[in-house]
Amino acid sequence: MPAFPEAEYADRLAKTREEMERRSLDALLVTDPANMYYLTGYDAWSFYVPQAVIVPRAEEPPIWVGRGMDAPSAVITTRLPPERILTYADDYVESPTKHPMQHIAKVLAENAWERARVGVESDAYYFTARQLQVLQESLPEAEFPDAYLLVNWIRTVKSALEIEYMRQAARILERVMRVAVDAVNVGTRECDAAALISQAQISGTPDYGGDAPAAFPAILSGEKAGTPHSSWSDAPFRTDTATCLELSGCRLRYHCAMSRTVYLGTPPDEIKRLAEVVREGMSDALAAVGPGRQCQEVEAAWRQTIGRAGYVKPSRIGYSIGVNYPPNWADHTASLRAGDTTEMVPDMTFHLMLGMWMDGWGYEASETFRVTEGGYELFADFPQKLFVKE
């Protein structure tokens, strides 16, 4: 069954259609799996083949189009009428002579959109240049304007039930991070720690299970602590090294993320000093959060604090977070960085990611928060400190 009541999907579709009207779109071709899920409830790990939800500007149910074997997932996870769940034959899959977008183009034509303005999510992970080319060749009289992030911006402000799912993800995350900190020990292999973390992510809590998150556990140990996006290995954790952990809990595709750092041995003064600066910067950045404040103000508060200590962080310090599928848990909309004038409103949710990647070492601390009427709410409750295991 869908994760949300019918009225919530109706509200999301209404907001989407308002934006379609503003952009003069007759239909919207949604290929981002998170947006497909958001608008209809469709949930399956089928996004490695072309699939789409077509949203008419008119007040009609969306149309799901996908591989035939995935239609049962559309029946189970959405409330779409049976006649709006359409499939293509399996010989379209990975064929050198035909392409699934030819069939999706046929569906568009059969619904009188062969000369229409059909928005496409041109920069979404699973919408390729080849897919757009096939659409254009199949419907030469149609227009395919860019509608990337149209739905994503609607997703940026969460509903009460979305916030509740993120709180549940936070309860999972608290257990996950405790497992992770406990697993980092001299001689333990990184891959074995990753296995324990993954088990905790999926097992969840006694009250509700977890989902496989959109990003794998980031376990950055030793010199890899100076890199933000490395993977674990089968090497053992070593003494006198820092290990940065960037993890998440995931509940019904909604994420809560957190980073912490573990040091094995006696930490040098340099990392202890950086940990204190990051803690202070975290506090000052959060103090800048609130309705009417701009995203860049949060980054400016952080930058001022670390600047007094002689540190510089060139990358953004956070981003909108929520529902997603691999390879990323971000909404791809508002960022906490200089120049982002997005105004915060209640029930926006952000991952405030204070990763400091130095030359051959690093330190990470992060929190996921919700903008409230009076400031912010941290989703997870876990100590903000350098974890030392001597």
N, C-alpha and C positions, 0 to 999 in steps of 0.2 A: 504493500500500500504506500501511497505518497507520504512523505514526511511532514506535509503541511495540509491544513484544511483547504477546501476548495476556494473559500473566499480569499485566502492569501494569494493563491495563484491568480485569481481574477484581478486582484489589485495590482500584482506585478505586471500582468498583461496590459492592464489599462495604462499604467505608467509608460510601458514600452510603446504602446500605440500613440500616446500623446507625443512622444519624441519622434516616432515615425511620421506623424502628421506634420510636425515642425520641419522635418527634413524632406517632406514630400516623397516618402517611400510608400510604394504600394504593397510591398511585402518585405520581410526581413528573413534572410537565410542564416539561421543560428547554427554554427558548427562547433563552437567552444563547448565541450562537455559540461562544464560548470554552468554555463548559461542555459543549455538544454535542460539540465537538472533544475535550475532555478525557476524556469518558466513552466515546466510541465511535470517535474518529478522524475523524469527518465534517468535511471541509474543502472549502468552496466559498464564493464570494462571492455567496451566494444569500439572505443574511439581510435583504435589503430587502423580501422577501415573508414572510408568516407561515410558520414551519416549527417543528418540535419533535422532541425525543427524549423518549419516554415511558419512564420507568424504573419497572417494577413492583417492589413490595416483595418479591414472591416471587422465587425464584431462576430467573428466565426472562430471555432476552435482551431488551434494550431494543427499542423500536419507533421507527423513524425515520418521520416523516410530513412530506412536503414537496411542492413543485410537481413535476409529472410530469417536466419537462425536467431537474430536478436529481437524479432518482433514479440516473442513471449515476454521479454523483459519490459517492453513498452506497455504491454497489457497489464503486467503485474504492478509496475511502479508509477503509472500515470492514470489519469481519469479520462484520457482521450477516447472519443467514440471509436468503435472498431473501424469504421469507414475512414477515419483520419490516421490510421496506422498502416502505412504503405511500405512495401519491401521491393528490393531488387534481387534478382537471381544470383546464386552463388558464383556463376561463371563470370560475373563482373569483377570478382575479387582477384587482385594481382594479375589481371589479364593484360597481355601485350596488344590486344586488338580492340578492347572496349573499356569503358571507364564508368564507375558508379555515378559520376556527375552527369553523364548522358541521361541516365534514368531520372535523376533529380530534375534535370532540365525538362524532361518530358512531363513530369508532375507539374512543374511550373506552367508549362504550356497548356496542359489540360485544365488548369485553373485560371486561364485567361491572363497569365502574366508573361506571355511571350514577347510583349512589347512594353512591359512595365519597368518601373524603377525598383529593383530588388537590392536591398542593402546586403552587403557581405562583410563578414568579420575578417578583413583582409590580412591582419597581422596576428590572428589567433594561432596558437601552436599547431593545431591540426587542420588548418585550412591552407592548402599548398598553392604554389604558383600554377601547378598543373591543373588543379581543380578549377581555378578561376579561368584558365585558358579554355578548358573543355566547356564550361558554362558559356563563355563568350562565343565559342565556335558553334555551340548547339542552339543558342538563342541570339543570333546576330542583331536583332532589332531591339533587344532589351538593353537596359542600362544596369550596371552593377556598381553603384557608388559605395564608397567605403563607409561602413557603419561599425568599425571596430570600436569597442568599449561602450557602445550605446547601452547595452544591458549592464555592463560592468559598473557604470556610474550609478545606475539604479540600485545595484546590489550594495553600493558603498554604505548606505544607511540601513541598518539592520532592523528587522521587526522584533517584537518581544520574544517570539518563539525562536528566532535565529539566535538571539542573545542567550536564551536558555540552553540551546544546543552548544554554544561556545562555552558556557559555564560547565556543562557536562564534559566537554573536551578538556577543560582546565582541571577537573577532578582526575581525569585519566592522566593528564600531563604531570600532575604532582606525583603520582605513583611512578610514572615513567622516569622522571628525573631522579627520584630517590633510588630506583634500580640502577640508573646510569652512574650516579656518584658512587654507589656501593660497588659497582662492577669495575671501576678504574683502580687497578692494583698492580704493583710491580709484578711482572711475569705473566699476567693475564693477557691473552691475545686480544687485539682490537676487535677482530671478527667475532670472538666469543662474547665480548661486551655488546656488540651490535645485535647479536642474536637474542640476548636477554632483553635489550631495549625493545626490539621488534615484538617479542612475545608480550611484553607489558603493554605496548601500544595497542595490540590487537585484542588482548584479553580484557583490557579496560578495568572496570571496577566491578564489585559484586552486584551493583545495581544495573549496570548497562555495559555492553561490550564496546570495543573500539573498532574503528575502521583502519585499513591501511592508509597512512597519510600520503599526501601529495608529494612529499619529499622524503628521501631516505634519511636515517639518522646521520647527522654530521658529527664525526668523532675525529678531532684534529689534534694530534698528539705530537710532542717534540717539535721538530722544525715545521711540521705541517700546521702547528698552531698559528703560524704566520700567514696562513692561506685561508680564505673564507669558504672555499667550495671543494676541498679535497675529500676523498673517500677513506673509509677504514681499510686496513690491510690485515694480513695475518701475523704482523709483527707484535711482540709483547710490549706492554707499557714499560717504560724505563724509569728508574729513579732520577730525581733532579730534573724533571720535565713537567711542563704544563700540558693539560689536555682540555681543549675547548669542546663543549657539548652543545649543539644546537638541535633541539628536539621539538616534537609536537605531540599533542593529543588530538585525535580526530574522532568526531562523533557525527554520524549521518552526514559526512562530507564536510563538516564545519571544523575549523582548526583553531587551536590555541597553541602558540609557540613560545619557547623559552630557551635562553642560553645561560649556561653557567660554566665555570672553569674550576678544574681540580688540579692541584699541584702535589706531586709525589716527592716527598723529601722536605727539606727546609727551603722555603721560597726565598729567592734573593730580594734585596731591598727594592730593586727596580720594579719587579712585578707587584710587590705589596703596595708600592707607591701608586702604580697605575690602577690597581684595583680600587684604591681609595678615591682616586680622581674620577674613575668611572662611576663609583657609587654616588659621589657628589653631583656629577653631571646628570646621572639618572634622576636624582631628586629635583634638580633645577629644570630639567626638560619637562618632567611631569607637572611641575608647578606652572608651566606655561600652557598647559592643556586646558581647554574649556570652550564652551560655545562662543562663537564670534571671533575666536583667535584663528590666525592663519597657520597653516602647517609650517611655514618657514619660521615662525616665531619659536616653535618648539626646538627646531634645529639651532636657531641663533642662541637660545639660552644654553644649550649644550656646548656649542662652539666657544662661547664666551668663557664658560667654566674651565674647559680643558685647555683653552688658550692661555689662561693665567698660569697654568702648570707647565706650559711649554709644549703641549701636544697639539697635533693637527690630525683631523680625520677628513679626507677628501670626499668620501662617499656619503650617500644619504644615511640617515640614522633610523629610518623606519618607513612603513608603507601600510596601506589598508590591507586587511586580512579577513578571511572568512571562508566561504565555500569554494572548494576547488578539487581538481584531479591532478595527477602527475602532468608535468614535472615541477609544479610550483604552487604554493599555497596563497599567493598574493592576489589581490583584486585587480592589480595593474592600473590603479587610478591615482589616488592621492598619495604623495610621498612626503615624508618629513625631511625636507632639504631646502637649502637656500633657493629662493625664486619660486617656490610653490605657494601660490596665494590662495589655495583652496581653503575656504572657511569651514572650520569645524562646526558640526551640529550634533546634538545628542544622538547617541546610538551609532555613530561612526565607530569603527574598531580598528586598532592599529597594532602592529608589532613594532615596538621600540627596540631596535637592534643596535646595541652599542659594542660592536666588534672592533677591537684595536689590533690590527695585524702589523706586527713590527718585523724587523729583520731577523728571521729565524725563530721567532717566538710570538706569542700573542695572548690576548685576554679577551674574553667575551662575557657579557651579561646582557640579558634582554628580558622584556616583559610584554605581554599582550594586554592592552587596556581598551576600555570603552569610554567614549566621551559622554559625560553626564551633564545634567543641568547645572551642577555646581562645580564641575571639574572633570574628574576621571574616576574610573573603577578598575583596579587590577583584577584580572580574571583568576589568576593562580596565586596561591599562597605558598611560597617557598623562599628560604633565606637568600637574600642578595649579599653574597660574600664570596671570597676566594676560599674554596674548600681545600684544606691542607690535610694530607695523609702522610705523616712522617714514618 
